[in-house]
Amino acid sequence: QHGIDPDLGDLYSRHLPCAVVHPANPTSCTKHQIYIWLVTFLKSSLLYAPVHLLPLVIKTVSLARRHSFSWEKFLPMLKHAVSNLARSSSFLATFVAIIYFFYCSIREMLQDDTRLGPFLGALFCGMSVKLD
């Protein structure tokens, strides 16, 4: 699919090149990190949209039924919901990008496909949950 020689994916004989690990951006781990963050942000926004926007819809319908809807009430609620949506999506995107960052960085520094990168990525992601 990506035009890469399948022999490059042999885990037992060599260090996997970046083109095998992330074929969408085979020459730059940094570009791949940005790509992973953006894709995860967009996908997690779709995941978190109902969580943050559904209460706003329910509240707005409730206010409209009581004839007490006003833009002065609605706009701050919308701003708050969108802010929370962006915060949640950013957190999840950063969480995922941290694992990829450590995986790529450690394997490139050591020129070995060691378990240290995923371990450090998982460790730092675990700490980020504690901060959240």
Disulfide bonds with the S-S distance in Angstrom:
none
